[in-house]
Amino acid sequence: MISLHPTRWRRRWPRRSLALLCTAAALLAGLAVVTSGGAASAVANSLRPGLGYRPAGEFVGYYLTRDGTKVYCLSPRRAAPSSVSLHTVSRYPGLGRASSAALAYAVRIWGDARSPRAAAVESQVLNTLAGNGTDVRRRNRHLPASLRRDVAAHVSRARAQRGPYTVRLSTPRAVLPGGRATGSVLVRSAAGRPVSGVRVRLTASRNAAVRGVVRTGRGGSARFRYAVTDVGEVRFGARASALPPTAVRVSHPHAGQQRMVSWAPTTAARASSSFRAAASGFSHRYGCTSECDGRPVTVLRACAPAARVASRLVYRVGGRRVVVPFAASGRRRCVSTTVTSADGDRVGATWQYRVGRHWSRAVAAGGTFVVDCPPAPAVGVTLAANCTRATVTIGLAQPGAGGSWTPLVNTSRHRMVLDVSGSRTARVYAATGHEAVWTTSARCGAKLHLGFRGGVLRGSGRYNYGPNSAVVTP
């Protein structure tokens, strides 16, 4: 019995020793993996290496957080962070706006690397843009020359193509309803470089139509056709979407720990343009004389530009409506229209354009005016004489029956005048609400020769006079 115990213990002891040795070896092996992964992989529950290279035992690539987010280390010589929590910032700590925007561009465009080489290139690009030149040069000594060339190309592109972006929308021709024209949209980077491949959504106000989506070409621009369907202010909008951001997501580590960076969501940029096509106006001419008695014959003239659609000009003369049609034509057409107007008539016009089966809303045409041709007032004269003296009374008159007259009270907006010439002269004015009457006398046998006429002041400052009349005393 005694001789069997040592044997049993000797048989079991090697198995326990082997288990302990295996456990220790496994722990040592795990530490070796963590160390070989670089400082950032030391916290296995927070980060783990993704794709990348390991030149001289240092990991160059992206790391994966617990939720699978790809992050890049921009301070590789510092200690590994105890945890990683990303926050969106408008500027990377310690960088100017331009450098931070270039870094945001690079991590957005190339951060989602799909190969070890692409991940290594992006890590070097981001550290270059962040100003970590010492780390970049140390790594470069162990990286292929072709990879270094890719890094330089990406850095140059990021600086040239960084945001913020500007969108310029151009609709150069202010076309009338029914017309079409070509516009353009241009997207440029903060450095003024054209940005290609940008999706731009176009919108228009209700009185216009435009293609929905265009994409910029190599020159950063895209052309589109637009049409105007009704009168009024025409507005267009452009929204360039999926643009690289100027913001970036970064961690806020404790002092001495590594800072991690990832990309922020894309942004959009907008532009707008507007115009109001001015309808062509019309001109007029009329002669204001005493013969027309305040109703001059007026000639109206209007021209329609070359257009693919028909149009019409609707004149309004006082309470009347005169329509002048214009057919669609490749040349400019002009039409003169003769109408009879009255003093004080307001003459205006509106254009309408044929859009489909309907006429557009009316748009005012320039050239509205008020007819300024008041009729000259009548003049009455009364002569009274006896054997001694003769008395003459002349005035602006309201004619009555049998050659009688009464003084005219001026009820118009125009000032009136009574002119007397000959042996004696006088000039009597009648403002609104007043009369113009003049009286003189002479001895019988003196024979006064008197001429007279009535006039009315026009808006131009000139008078419209009636016919001349005369009287001679006995």
Backbone torsions as a table, in degrees:
resi	resn	phi	psi	omega
1	MET	NA	-46.4	-178.0
2	ILE	-65.9	-37.2	-177.0
3	SER	-70.3	-17.4	-178.5
4	LEU	-84.1	-28.1	-176.4
5	HIS	-61.4	-48.7	179.5
6	PRO	-57.6	-35.7	-178.9
7	THR	-65.0	-42.2	-179.1
8	ARG	-63.7	-43.6	179.2
9	TRP	-64.8	-37.6	179.1
10	ARG	-66.2	-32.2	179.3
11	ARG	-72.3	-37.4	-175.3
12	ARG	-83.6	-31.2	-176.8
13	TRP	-59.2	-44.8	179.6
14	PRO	-59.7	-34.3	-179.9
15	ARG	-67.0	-42.8	178.1
16	ARG	-65.4	-41.2	179.4
17	SER	-62.4	-40.1	-179.3
18	LEU	-64.4	-39.1	179.3
19	ALA	-64.3	-42.8	179.2
20	LEU	-64.2	-41.4	179.5
21	LEU	-63.9	-39.3	179.5
22	CYS	-65.3	-39.9	178.8
23	THR	-63.5	-44.8	178.8
24	ALA	-62.3	-41.1	179.9
25	ALA	-63.9	-39.5	179.0
26	ALA	-63.8	-41.4	178.4
27	LEU	-63.3	-43.4	178.6
28	LEU	-63.4	-40.2	178.9
29	ALA	-63.7	-40.1	178.1
30	GLY	-62.0	-42.2	177.8
31	LEU	-63.3	-35.7	179.7
32	ALA	-66.5	-39.4	178.9
33	VAL	-65.5	-45.3	179.8
34	VAL	-60.8	-44.0	-179.2
35	THR	-65.0	-40.9	-178.4
36	SER	-69.0	-21.5	179.3
37	GLY	-78.8	-3.7	-179.6
38	GLY	93.2	170.3	-174.2
39	ALA	-64.4	-35.1	-174.7
40	ALA	-68.2	-20.0	-179.6
41	SER	-94.5	8.9	-177.2
42	ALA	-68.4	-29.3	179.0
43	VAL	-96.9	93.4	-171.9
44	ALA	-66.3	-27.9	-178.1
45	ASN	-83.0	-2.6	-177.8
46	SER	-116.0	-43.9	-178.4
47	LEU	-136.4	151.7	170.8
48	ARG	-143.4	147.1	-178.5
49	PRO	-63.1	141.4	173.0
50	GLY	-102.7	-130.2	177.2
51	LEU	-84.2	149.4	178.3
52	GLY	160.0	-175.1	177.3
53	TYR	-108.2	161.1	175.2
54	ARG	-126.6	70.6	177.7
55	PRO	-72.7	127.0	178.0
56	ALA	55.1	35.0	176.4
57	GLY	80.5	0.1	-179.5
58	GLU	-103.6	129.1	-176.7
59	PHE	-79.2	128.3	178.0
60	VAL	-124.8	104.4	-177.7
61	GLY	170.0	-154.9	178.7
62	TYR	-106.2	158.9	175.6
63	TYR	-111.8	159.4	177.7
64	LEU	-114.2	129.8	174.3
65	THR	-79.0	178.0	-177.4
66	ARG	-60.0	-32.8	-179.6
67	ASP	-91.7	9.1	175.6
68	GLY	89.6	6.8	178.3
69	THR	-71.5	134.5	177.6
70	LYS	-84.6	126.7	179.6
71	VAL	-131.9	155.2	179.0
72	TYR	-121.1	142.9	179.6
73	CYS	-89.6	125.9	180.0
74	LEU	-109.9	12.2	174.0
75	SER	-146.8	67.6	-169.3
76	PRO	-64.4	-20.8	-177.1
77	ARG	-84.6	-6.1	179.3
78	ARG	-87.0	173.5	-178.2
79	ALA	-73.1	154.4	179.4
80	ALA	-65.4	142.8	179.5
81	PRO	-72.1	149.2	178.2
82	SER	-74.9	-26.0	175.9
83	SER	-157.0	160.4	-179.2
84	VAL	-126.0	118.2	175.0
85	SER	-130.9	120.4	-173.8
86	LEU	-93.6	140.9	178.5
87	HIS	-132.3	141.6	178.9
88	THR	-82.8	127.2	179.0
89	VAL	-127.3	149.3	-179.9
90	SER	-77.2	-19.7	179.4
91	ARG	-144.9	133.1	178.6
92	TYR	-66.3	135.3	-176.7
93	PRO	-54.7	128.0	176.3
94	GLY	88.0	-3.0	-179.1
95	LEU	-111.5	152.8	171.8
96	GLY	-73.5	172.5	-176.7
97	ARG	-62.4	-42.4	-177.4
98	ALA	-65.3	-47.4	-179.2
99	SER	-65.4	-40.0	179.3
100	SER	-65.4	-39.7	178.6
101	ALA	-66.1	-37.7	176.8
102	ALA	-64.4	-40.5	178.0
103	LEU	-64.7	-42.5	178.7
104	ALA	-62.6	-38.5	177.3
105	TYR	-62.6	-48.6	-175.3
106	ALA	-62.7	-45.8	-177.0
107	VAL	-70.1	-28.0	177.4
108	ARG	-74.5	-41.4	-175.4
109	ILE	-76.8	-44.9	-173.0
110	TRP	-115.5	0.3	-175.0
111	GLY	-65.4	-31.6	-179.7
112	ASP	-83.8	62.6	-175.0
113	ALA	-66.9	144.1	-178.6
114	ARG	-115.5	6.3	178.2
115	SER	-145.6	155.8	178.5
116	PRO	-56.7	-39.3	-178.8
117	ARG	-65.2	-47.3	-179.9
118	ALA	-60.7	-38.7	178.8
119	ALA	-66.0	-40.1	179.0
120	ALA	-66.7	-41.1	177.6
121	VAL	-60.1	-46.1	-177.6
122	GLU	-64.2	-39.2	178.0
123	SER	-60.5	-43.1	178.6
124	GLN	-68.4	-37.7	178.3
125	VAL	-61.6	-48.5	-177.3
126	LEU	-65.1	-40.2	178.3
127	ASN	-67.9	-32.6	175.6
128	THR	-65.1	-48.3	-179.1
129	LEU	-66.6	-27.4	178.9
130	ALA	-82.2	-4.0	178.0
131	GLY	87.2	15.6	179.0
132	ASN	-89.0	60.9	-175.8
133	GLY	-62.6	-36.6	-178.6
134	THR	-62.5	-46.3	179.7
135	ASP	-66.2	-38.6	179.9
136	VAL	-64.1	-44.7	-179.4
137	ARG	-66.7	-37.8	178.9
138	ARG	-63.3	-42.4	179.7
139	ARG	-69.8	-36.1	-176.6
140	ASN	-59.6	-27.6	-178.9
141	ARG	-64.4	-19.0	-177.0
142	HIS	-117.3	8.3	-179.9
143	LEU	-109.0	153.2	-179.6
144	PRO	-62.6	150.1	179.4
145	ALA	-63.5	-35.5	179.6
146	SER	-63.9	-34.5	177.8
147	LEU	-67.2	-38.9	178.8
148	ARG	-64.4	-35.4	177.7
149	ARG	-66.3	-39.4	176.8
150	ASP	-63.2	-39.4	178.6
151	VAL	-60.1	-47.0	-179.3
152	ALA	-61.7	-39.9	179.8
153	ALA	-66.0	-41.3	179.9
154	HIS	-67.1	-40.0	178.7
155	VAL	-61.8	-44.3	180.0
156	SER	-62.9	-43.0	-179.4
157	ARG	-67.1	-40.6	-179.7
158	ALA	-61.3	-39.9	-179.8
159	ARG	-70.7	-31.1	-179.2
160	ALA	-82.3	-32.0	-172.5
161	GLN	-103.8	4.2	-177.0
162	ARG	-64.0	158.8	174.7
163	GLY	-86.8	-176.4	3.0
164	PRO	-73.9	156.7	-173.1
165	TYR	-104.0	149.2	176.7
166	THR	-116.2	140.4	177.7
167	VAL	-117.8	128.4	177.4
168	ARG	-116.2	123.5	-179.7
169	LEU	-109.7	125.9	-176.1
170	SER	-122.5	123.3	171.7
171	THR	-124.3	82.9	-165.4
172	PRO	-68.1	-25.8	-176.0
173	ARG	-107.1	122.4	176.0
174	ALA	-85.1	86.3	-174.2
175	VAL	-84.6	154.6	177.7
176	LEU	-83.6	165.6	178.8
177	PRO	-52.8	137.3	-176.4
178	GLY	91.0	-12.0	-178.6
179	GLY	-91.4	160.1	178.6
180	ARG	-131.0	154.4	178.2
181	ALA	-156.1	174.1	-179.1
182	THR	-111.6	130.8	176.6
183	GLY	-115.5	177.4	179.7
184	SER	-146.7	154.9	175.3
185	VAL	-130.0	136.8	-176.0
186	LEU	-129.1	131.6	178.2
187	VAL	-115.8	127.2	179.8
188	ARG	-129.0	151.9	177.4
189	SER	-81.5	177.3	178.9
190	ALA	-64.2	-25.5	178.1
191	ALA	-86.2	3.1	179.0
192	GLY	84.0	10.9	-179.8
193	ARG	-86.8	143.9	176.6
194	PRO	-67.4	144.1	-179.2
195	VAL	-114.8	116.8	-176.6
196	SER	-95.6	162.8	175.6
197	GLY	72.9	17.3	-178.4
198	VAL	-89.7	132.9	177.9
199	ARG	-85.8	123.2	-176.7
200	VAL	-121.8	123.2	176.7
201	ARG	-95.5	130.4	-178.1
202	LEU	-106.6	141.6	176.8
203	THR	-131.8	159.7	-179.1
204	ALA	-142.1	155.7	174.9
205	SER	-69.4	172.9	-173.7
206	ARG	-64.6	-21.8	-178.4
207	ASN	-96.9	24.0	179.2
208	ALA	-150.0	166.5	178.5
209	ALA	-139.4	144.3	-178.5
210	VAL	-153.3	152.4	176.5
211	ARG	-62.3	142.7	-172.0
212	GLY	-68.0	-51.3	-172.3
213	VAL	-134.7	136.6	172.4
214	VAL	-130.0	165.5	178.5
215	ARG	-131.1	132.7	-176.9
216	THR	-68.6	145.5	178.6
217	GLY	-93.6	-158.8	-175.3
218	ARG	-63.3	-31.9	178.8
219	GLY	-84.2	6.8	179.6
220	GLY	78.7	9.2	-176.2
221	SER	-125.9	162.3	175.0
222	ALA	-143.6	144.7	179.4
223	ARG	-106.9	153.0	-179.8
224	PHE	-152.1	158.9	176.8
225	ARG	-100.8	140.6	175.9
226	TYR	-132.2	154.1	-178.4
227	ALA	-133.6	149.7	176.7
228	VAL	-108.2	129.1	-174.5
229	THR	-110.2	-10.9	178.7
230	ASP	-158.6	172.3	-177.4
231	VAL	-80.3	173.3	178.1
232	GLY	104.3	-177.8	179.1
233	GLU	-66.1	127.0	179.4
234	VAL	-104.5	128.0	-176.8
235	ARG	-125.9	137.6	176.0
236	PHE	-125.7	149.6	177.4
237	GLY	-132.7	152.3	178.0
238	ALA	-135.7	133.4	178.0
239	ARG	-127.5	110.1	176.9
240	ALA	-88.4	119.2	-174.3
241	SER	-109.5	172.2	177.3
242	ALA	56.3	38.1	176.9
243	LEU	-86.7	144.5	176.7
244	PRO	-57.4	140.7	-176.4
245	PRO	-79.9	167.2	168.8
246	THR	-99.7	-11.2	176.3
247	ALA	-89.1	164.3	-178.5
248	VAL	-146.6	151.8	176.4
249	ARG	-98.2	127.4	-177.6
250	VAL	-133.9	159.5	172.2
251	SER	-92.2	158.9	176.8
252	HIS	-117.0	81.6	-173.9
253	PRO	-75.8	166.2	172.1
254	HIS	-71.3	165.4	-179.2
255	ALA	-57.0	133.6	178.2
256	GLY	85.0	-1.5	179.8
257	GLN	-102.1	161.9	-177.7
258	GLN	-72.4	145.2	174.7
259	ARG	-101.7	132.0	179.5
260	MET	-106.0	151.6	-177.1
261	VAL	-137.4	146.5	175.0
262	SER	-145.8	177.6	-173.7
263	TRP	-90.0	152.7	177.1
264	ALA	-98.1	166.6	178.4
265	PRO	-62.6	158.1	178.6
266	THR	-68.9	164.9	-179.3
267	THR	-122.9	179.9	178.1
268	ALA	-135.2	155.6	176.2
269	ALA	-132.0	147.7	-173.7
270	ARG	-128.0	158.4	174.1
271	ALA	-152.0	162.4	178.8
272	SER	-148.0	160.7	174.4
273	SER	-149.5	157.9	180.0
274	SER	-154.0	158.8	174.8
275	PHE	-158.4	162.0	172.7
276	ARG	-133.0	110.4	-178.9
277	ALA	-68.3	126.7	-179.5
278	ALA	-84.6	120.8	176.4
279	ALA	-69.4	145.7	179.5
280	SER	-66.1	149.6	-178.3
281	GLY	-93.1	-167.2	177.8
282	PHE	-137.7	157.8	178.8
283	SER	-115.2	168.4	179.7
284	HIS	-149.1	159.4	172.7
285	ARG	-154.9	143.3	175.0
286	TYR	-156.5	154.1	176.7
287	GLY	-104.2	129.0	-178.0
288	CYS	-105.1	105.9	179.5
289	THR	-129.1	169.1	178.9
290	SER	-67.5	-25.3	-177.1
291	GLU	-68.9	-29.4	-176.6
292	CYS	-78.2	-11.2	175.1
293	ASP	53.8	42.2	176.2
294	GLY	79.1	11.0	178.6
295	ARG	-132.0	75.1	-176.0
296	PRO	-73.8	152.3	171.5
297	VAL	-81.3	123.0	-173.6
298	THR	-114.3	133.9	177.3
299	VAL	-105.6	121.1	178.5
300	LEU	-106.2	136.3	-178.1
301	ARG	-133.6	132.6	179.7
302	ALA	-141.0	153.4	179.8
303	CYS	-128.1	137.9	175.6
304	ALA	-105.7	131.8	179.0
305	PRO	-69.9	165.7	175.1
306	ALA	-57.7	131.3	-176.2
307	ALA	-153.4	154.3	178.7
308	ARG	-85.7	-7.8	-178.5
309	VAL	-123.4	156.1	177.3
310	ALA	-74.5	157.8	177.5
311	SER	-144.7	170.1	175.7
312	ARG	-148.7	146.1	178.3
313	LEU	-110.6	123.8	-177.8
314	VAL	-107.8	108.5	175.3
315	TYR	-83.4	146.7	170.8
316	ARG	-125.4	111.3	-177.4
317	VAL	-112.2	104.0	-173.0
318	GLY	62.9	-120.5	177.5
319	GLY	-99.6	6.3	-177.4
320	ARG	-97.7	160.2	-178.9
321	ARG	-127.3	125.0	179.9
322	VAL	-123.0	122.5	-176.3
323	VAL	-105.7	128.5	177.8
324	VAL	-118.3	112.6	-178.3
325	PRO	-85.2	150.5	174.1
326	PHE	-131.2	121.7	178.2
327	ALA	-77.4	158.6	174.3
328	ALA	-60.5	136.2	-175.4
329	SER	-154.7	149.3	175.9
330	GLY	-83.6	-0.2	-179.7
331	ARG	-129.0	158.5	177.2
332	ARG	-70.7	136.0	-178.9
333	ARG	-125.7	140.9	179.8
334	CYS	-125.1	142.3	-178.9
335	VAL	-136.2	133.9	174.9
336	SER	-103.3	139.4	-177.9
337	THR	-129.7	131.8	-179.0
338	THR	-104.9	129.3	178.3
339	VAL	-135.9	157.7	173.1
340	THR	-102.2	125.3	-176.9
341	SER	-119.0	168.1	179.1
342	ALA	-119.1	154.7	177.9
343	ASP	-55.2	131.9	179.9
344	GLY	90.2	-8.1	176.7
345	ASP	-64.4	136.1	172.7
346	ARG	-94.8	124.2	-178.0
347	VAL	-112.2	119.4	177.9
348	GLY	-137.1	176.8	-178.8
349	ALA	-154.7	154.9	174.8
350	THR	-134.9	147.7	176.6
351	TRP	-99.4	147.0	169.1
352	GLN	-133.9	148.4	-174.9
353	TYR	-124.8	141.9	-178.6
354	ARG	-81.1	115.3	178.1
355	VAL	-122.6	107.7	-175.1
356	GLY	67.0	-125.2	-179.9
357	ARG	-96.9	3.0	-172.6
358	HIS	-125.8	161.1	172.0
359	TRP	-90.0	143.9	178.0
360	SER	-69.9	170.6	171.1
361	ARG	-64.3	157.1	-176.4
362	ALA	-78.1	141.6	175.2
363	VAL	-125.3	134.9	-173.9
364	ALA	-65.9	139.7	174.4
365	ALA	-98.7	140.9	178.5
366	GLY	-70.5	151.7	177.5
367	GLY	119.1	5.5	179.9
368	THR	-57.2	138.1	179.7
369	PHE	-149.2	167.5	175.9
370	VAL	-114.6	128.3	-179.7
371	VAL	-62.9	124.8	-177.0
372	ASP	-118.8	78.9	-179.3
373	CYS	-148.2	71.3	-179.4
374	PRO	-70.2	146.2	177.7
375	PRO	-71.1	142.9	178.3
376	ALA	-68.6	140.0	-178.1
377	PRO	-73.6	153.5	174.4
378	ALA	-74.6	157.3	179.7
379	VAL	-124.1	131.3	177.3
380	GLY	-109.7	151.6	179.3
381	VAL	-137.0	139.5	176.6
382	THR	-127.6	127.9	-179.9
383	LEU	-117.3	122.5	176.9
384	ALA	-122.0	129.4	-176.1
385	ALA	-142.0	145.8	169.5
386	ASN	-129.6	-166.5	-176.0
387	CYS	-71.1	-11.0	-176.0
388	THR	-107.6	-53.3	-174.6
389	ARG	-134.3	156.8	175.5
390	ALA	-119.5	134.5	179.2
391	THR	-117.0	132.0	-179.7
392	VAL	-118.1	128.7	174.3
393	THR	-120.0	123.8	-179.4
394	ILE	-124.0	138.1	178.9
395	GLY	-160.1	158.4	170.5
396	LEU	-64.5	128.6	-162.8
397	ALA	-123.0	152.7	166.8
398	GLN	-105.7	102.7	-173.3
399	PRO	-61.3	146.0	176.6
400	GLY	-123.5	-168.0	-177.9
401	ALA	-78.2	147.4	175.5
402	GLY	64.8	28.7	177.7
403	GLY	82.6	3.6	177.5
404	SER	-77.6	163.3	177.4
405	TRP	-153.7	159.2	173.6
406	THR	-127.5	152.0	179.9
407	PRO	-58.4	137.0	-179.8
408	LEU	-84.1	125.7	171.7
409	VAL	-90.6	121.1	-177.1
410	ASN	-69.1	110.7	178.2
411	THR	-105.0	1.7	-179.0
412	SER	-87.1	175.2	177.2
413	ARG	-83.9	-5.2	-175.8
414	HIS	-98.8	144.1	173.1
415	ARG	-77.4	138.4	179.8
416	MET	-110.4	161.3	-177.5
417	VAL	-142.9	146.1	172.6
418	LEU	-113.9	120.0	178.9
419	ASP	-105.6	128.8	175.9
420	VAL	-121.0	132.5	-179.7
421	SER	-135.0	173.8	179.1
422	GLY	108.7	-136.2	-177.8
423	SER	-59.1	-33.6	175.2
424	ARG	-134.5	150.4	-177.3
425	THR	-123.5	150.7	176.8
426	ALA	-160.0	156.0	176.7
427	ARG	-142.3	110.3	-175.1
428	VAL	-117.2	128.7	-177.8
429	TYR	-102.0	149.8	175.6
430	ALA	-128.9	102.7	174.8
431	ALA	-74.5	174.6	179.3
432	THR	-56.4	126.5	-179.9
433	GLY	89.7	4.4	-176.7
434	HIS	-123.1	169.4	177.8
435	GLU	-111.5	164.1	174.3
436	ALA	-131.2	101.7	-178.3
437	VAL	-132.3	138.7	-179.1
438	TRP	-133.4	138.4	-178.7
439	THR	-130.8	140.8	174.6
440	THR	-145.2	164.7	178.6
441	SER	-143.7	161.7	179.3
442	ALA	-155.5	160.1	177.0
443	ARG	-66.8	147.4	176.0
444	CYS	-62.0	136.5	-177.6
445	GLY	96.3	-10.3	179.9
446	ALA	-75.0	-26.1	178.4
447	LYS	52.1	76.0	173.8
448	LEU	-76.5	129.0	174.1
449	HIS	-102.5	112.1	-176.4
450	LEU	-121.8	130.6	172.0
451	GLY	-107.0	150.7	-179.5
452	PHE	-153.9	155.4	176.9
453	ARG	-159.0	156.4	176.5
454	GLY	-108.2	147.6	179.7
455	GLY	-140.6	163.6	179.0
456	VAL	-137.1	137.6	-175.7
457	LEU	-81.2	132.0	177.1
458	ARG	-94.3	169.5	178.7
459	GLY	-64.4	-22.7	179.9
460	SER	-75.9	-10.0	-177.1
461	GLY	97.0	-4.0	178.4
462	ARG	-101.5	159.9	-179.3
463	TYR	-100.9	142.4	170.7
464	ASN	-101.0	110.8	-173.8
465	TYR	-99.2	148.2	172.2
466	GLY	-84.0	-174.6	-178.4
467	PRO	-68.5	154.0	177.0
468	ASN	-80.2	140.1	175.3
469	SER	-130.4	167.5	-176.9
470	ALA	-145.8	157.4	176.2
471	VAL	-145.0	146.4	179.0
472	VAL	-128.7	128.0	178.9
473	THR	-78.5	154.9	179.7
474	PRO	-72.8	NA	NA
